[in-house]
């Protein structure tokens, strides 16, 4: 299970899994048909997945440690599918920003007013929303920075090389936005 709300997740690979030290990180590598899926959040598939892990004191008990993901590299035939984002990309690099205590309290007190920044929306069926938009991205490379926490936020997104972005207004509906370019960047 993953996260504070203990969401079930599943990881699969075809050839092998390796945990090794690299530049001060423990790197967990899933090789050949790698797949990571988090219930209600989505999945990521690639030829190779490399997750850079670090150990930090827990916010609720500094005497205990927690393992956190600092960075994810997905290499070759990367496919992303989450409630708000989907795509086919050759190489993906995502940096994770752990929430500070101030970020956690701000998230708890604010409403979901950053509609365009929500990456892994895990709305429950009891919550109502008028926004069913989904960003579809195709590119050679994608770099992103994600603020983790109860409501993960996409802080930065950059796609390069034969980029095609399309925003779907609702499943099965016509495209609300379509863009073809060499570089696409979204900043919060």
C-alpha positions as CSV (number, residue, x, y, z in Angstrom):
1,X,0.0,0.0,0.0
2,X,1.1,3.5,-0.7
3,X,0.5,7.0,0.8
4,X,-1.1,8.2,4.0
5,X,-4.5,6.7,2.9
6,X,-2.8,3.3,2.2
7,X,-4.0,3.1,-1.4
8,X,-3.3,-0.4,-2.9
9,X,-0.7,-0.4,-5.7
10,X,0.8,-3.1,-7.9
11,X,4.1,-3.3,-9.7
12,X,5.0,-5.7,-12.4
13,X,8.0,-6.4,-14.6
14,X,9.1,-9.1,-17.0
15,X,12.8,-9.6,-16.7
16,X,14.1,-8.4,-13.3
17,X,13.9,-5.9,-10.5
18,X,17.1,-4.3,-9.0
19,X,17.7,-2.1,-6.0
20,X,21.1,-0.4,-6.1
21,X,22.7,2.8,-4.8
22,X,23.3,5.6,-7.2
23,X,24.5,9.2,-6.4
24,X,23.2,8.9,-2.8
25,X,19.9,7.4,-3.7
26,X,18.6,3.9,-3.5
27,X,17.3,3.3,-7.0
28,X,14.6,0.7,-7.6
29,X,14.6,-0.4,-11.2
30,X,11.9,-2.5,-12.9
31,X,13.1,-3.8,-16.2
32,X,11.2,-5.0,-19.3
33,X,7.5,-4.4,-19.5
34,X,7.5,-2.4,-16.3
35,X,4.1,-1.4,-14.9
36,X,3.1,0.5,-11.7
37,X,-0.6,0.9,-10.9
38,X,-2.1,2.8,-8.0
39,X,-5.8,2.2,-7.3
40,X,-7.9,5.2,-8.2
41,X,-4.9,7.2,-9.4
42,X,-3.8,5.5,-12.6
43,X,-0.9,3.6,-14.1
44,X,2.5,4.0,-15.7
45,X,3.9,1.5,-18.2
46,X,7.4,1.6,-19.8
47,X,10.3,-0.6,-21.0
48,X,12.1,0.5,-17.8
49,X,11.1,2.3,-14.6
50,X,13.6,3.7,-12.2
51,X,12.4,5.2,-8.9
52,X,14.9,7.2,-6.8
53,X,14.2,6.7,-3.1
54,X,15.4,8.4,0.0
55,X,14.9,7.9,3.7
56,X,13.5,10.9,5.7
57,X,12.2,11.4,9.3
58,X,8.4,11.1,9.4
59,X,6.5,14.3,10.0
60,X,4.3,12.7,12.6
61,X,7.2,11.0,14.5
62,X,10.7,12.4,13.7
63,X,12.3,9.4,15.5
64,X,10.9,7.1,12.8
65,X,11.8,7.1,9.1
66,X,9.8,7.0,5.9
67,X,10.9,6.0,2.5
68,X,9.9,8.6,-0.1
69,X,10.2,8.7,-3.9
70,X,12.2,11.8,-5.0
71,X,12.3,11.1,-8.7
72,X,11.0,8.7,-11.4
73,X,12.5,7.9,-14.7
74,X,10.5,6.0,-17.3
75,X,12.4,5.0,-20.4
76,X,11.1,3.6,-23.7
77,X,7.5,3.3,-24.8
78,X,6.1,5.1,-21.8
79,X,2.3,5.1,-21.4
80,X,0.6,7.1,-18.7
81,X,-3.1,6.9,-17.8
82,X,-4.6,8.7,-14.8
83,X,-8.0,10.3,-14.2
84,X,-6.7,13.7,-15.4
85,X,-3.7,12.9,-17.7
86,X,-2.8,10.3,-20.3
87,X,-0.1,10.0,-22.8
88,X,2.4,8.1,-24.9
89,X,6.0,9.3,-24.5
90,X,9.4,7.9,-25.1
91,X,11.2,9.2,-22.0
92,X,9.6,10.6,-18.8
93,X,11.3,12.2,-15.8
94,X,9.3,13.3,-12.8
95,X,10.6,15.0,-9.7
96,X,8.5,14.7,-6.6
97,X,8.2,17.5,-4.0
98,X,7.3,16.2,-0.6
99,X,4.7,18.5,1.2
100,X,6.0,20.6,4.0
101,X,3.7,20.9,7.2
102,X,2.6,24.3,5.8
103,X,1.7,22.8,2.4
104,X,-0.3,20.1,4.2
105,X,-2.3,22.6,6.2
106,X,-2.9,24.8,3.1
107,X,-4.2,21.8,1.2
108,X,-6.6,20.9,4.0
109,X,-8.0,24.5,4.1
110,X,-8.2,25.3,0.4
111,X,-10.7,24.1,-2.1
112,X,-9.8,22.5,-5.5
113,X,-9.3,25.8,-7.2
114,X,-6.2,24.7,-9.2
115,X,-8.2,22.7,-11.7
116,X,-5.7,22.8,-14.4
117,X,-2.9,21.7,-12.1
118,X,-4.5,18.6,-10.6
119,X,-2.5,15.6,-11.9
120,X,-3.7,12.5,-10.0
121,X,-7.2,13.6,-8.9
122,X,-8.6,10.8,-6.8
123,X,-12.1,12.2,-6.3
124,X,-14.5,9.8,-4.7
125,X,-17.9,9.1,-6.1
126,X,-19.5,11.2,-3.4
127,X,-17.8,14.3,-4.6
128,X,-19.4,16.3,-7.4
129,X,-17.5,18.2,-10.1
130,X,-18.3,19.8,-13.4
131,X,-14.8,19.2,-14.6
132,X,-14.1,15.9,-16.4
133,X,-11.3,17.4,-18.5
134,X,-8.3,15.1,-19.4
135,X,-5.0,16.2,-20.9
136,X,-3.7,13.8,-23.5
137,X,0.1,14.2,-24.3
138,X,2.3,12.6,-27.0
139,X,5.9,13.6,-27.2
140,X,9.5,12.3,-27.3
141,X,10.3,13.6,-23.8
142,X,8.3,14.8,-20.8
143,X,9.6,16.4,-17.6
144,X,7.4,17.2,-14.7
145,X,7.5,18.3,-11.1
146,X,4.7,17.0,-8.8
147,X,3.8,18.3,-5.3
148,X,2.7,15.2,-3.3
149,X,0.2,15.1,-0.5
150,X,-3.5,14.4,-0.2
151,X,-4.2,16.3,-3.4
152,X,-1.2,15.9,-5.7
153,X,-0.5,19.0,-7.8
154,X,1.3,19.2,-11.1
155,X,3.7,22.2,-10.5
156,X,5.5,22.1,-13.9
157,X,5.2,20.2,-17.1
158,X,7.4,20.3,-20.2
159,X,7.1,18.2,-23.3
160,X,9.6,18.2,-26.1
161,X,9.9,16.7,-29.6
162,X,6.9,16.2,-31.9
163,X,4.5,17.2,-29.2
164,X,0.8,16.8,-29.5
165,X,-1.4,17.9,-26.7
166,X,-5.2,17.5,-26.6
167,X,-7.6,18.4,-23.9
168,X,-10.8,16.3,-23.8
169,X,-13.8,18.0,-22.2
170,X,-15.4,14.7,-21.1
171,X,-14.9,11.1,-22.0
172,X,-15.9,10.5,-25.6
173,X,-16.5,14.2,-26.3
174,X,-14.8,16.4,-28.9
175,X,-11.5,18.0,-28.1
176,X,-11.6,21.2,-26.1
177,X,-8.1,22.1,-27.2
178,X,-5.5,20.6,-29.6
179,X,-1.9,21.7,-30.0
180,X,1.0,20.5,-32.2
181,X,4.5,21.9,-31.5
182,X,8.1,21.0,-30.7
183,X,8.0,22.3,-27.1
184,X,5.1,22.6,-24.7
185,X,5.5,24.0,-21.2
186,X,3.0,24.5,-18.4
187,X,4.0,26.4,-15.2
188,X,1.9,26.8,-12.1
